[in-house]
Amino acid sequence: MLRQTKDLENLAIVATDGAIGDVTDLYFDDEAWVVRYLVVDTGSWLSSRKVLISPMAAGKPDWAAKQLPVSLTREQVKNSPPIDTEKPVSRQYESSYSGYYRYPYYWGGTGLWGSDMYPGLIVTGYGGVGALPFVEPQVAQSNARAEAARHQNDDPHLRSSEAVKSYHIHASDGDIGHVQGFIVDDETWAIRYIIVNTNNWWLGHQVLIAPQWIQNVSWPDAKVSVNLNRQAVKDAPPYDPAVQLDCKQESGIYESYGRLGYWEDGK
């Protein structure tokens, strides 16, 4: 199901033995355009320490209760590698994080998650690389350190969804608005659409643009350039955040822009 990031950021994370905290942000991969981590504020439980939760641990969201169950214990989360959310997440940290939870590495494959499209499959191994085999803790720590050393200079391309809000969107012939948020597939955790607020140009409208239509993102300038003109955006179906997107509406969006749907090109 497709959900706005603001819905995901309102979820409470529930471990197998109790509450962990509330989602405050999402870290997404700016190459694959998929959510890699939920940033969770643990509140009074861990003195408001922030922790990262991978979608690999996520169960099915309970939208009515605004809860997301995860296959972790509170003790696991408590002892997880500490993260400074004021600094970029390094590949070295990700290697240590994956080693701690015994998650396979999501990078290096052809799918969104390793060689798979779903985060759960990369862990269970159905159709993918499989979960990491059990090894003694000392060996696992040594392996994690070695893997971290190999990838310490990698760029994981992780961005904060909160930080990207208000980025300016530029069409081929002028400005069209700013980033209002994203729409995420809560099964694959792929970002399917950027919600664009066009108020500065076209008052009272929001439109959806797929990440595949982005030509360039200038992170220092907070600017996103898309391979569309302003008229194409104006002719596109307006987005109503109060209405749940369905297949018919998605097809209408892609047809309006004259583009192939992600469900047709395997992305």
C-alpha positions, 0 to 999 in steps of 0.5 A: 500500500502507498503511504505518505511519509507523514503517515510513516512518521506518526508510527509508534515502533513496537518490539516483541516485548514492548514499545521502543519509541516513535518515528521522527524521520526516514533515511532514504537512498538517493540512488535507489530511492528507497527508505533504508532506515526509520529514525526512532526517538526512544523517549524516556525509555532511553533518555530520548536516544535516537536509534535506527530501525531497518525495514528488514525488521518491520512487520505489517503496519497497523494503521488504525493503531498507528503502530509498526511491529518489529522483530526485535527485542528492546534489549537488542535495540538498547545495545545496538550501535549508537548513531549521531543523527546530526552527522551523515550515516557512513558505510562503516556504520552500516556495516557495523549495524548489519553485523550487529543484527546479522542482516545481509548487506543491501548494497551490491545487488540488482534489486532494491534490497540486495537481489530482492525487491522486499526487505523481508526476503533478503533476511529470510532468503526466499529468492535472495542472498539469504540471512547471514549464517550463524557465527560465534559473536567474536568471529562476527565482530571481527568480520564486521570490523573487516567489512567496515574497513573495506567499505569505510570510504563508500558513500551510502547516499542516505538522506533525511526525508525531513531535511529534503522537505521544502527543496525547490523543484525545477522543470525544464522551463522554470520552477514548479514548487517545492517538496511537500513529502514523499509517497512510499510503498510500505511493502518494498519501502520504495519511494514511488512519488515526490509530493510537489506543492505548487503554491508559489506558481499554481496556487492550491495544487499538489502534484506527484512526480516519480523519482525516475523523472529526476535529472539531477539533485543539487544537495548543496543548493536544495534543488531538484531538476526534473525532466518535465516542462511546466505544462506537463505538470499543469496537465497532470492529475492533481493530487488529493492527500485525503484520497488513498491512491489506487492503481487507476489513479497511478495509471492516470498519472503515468499516462498523463506524463507519457511515461511507462509505469514502474509496475511495467518496467520492473522498478 
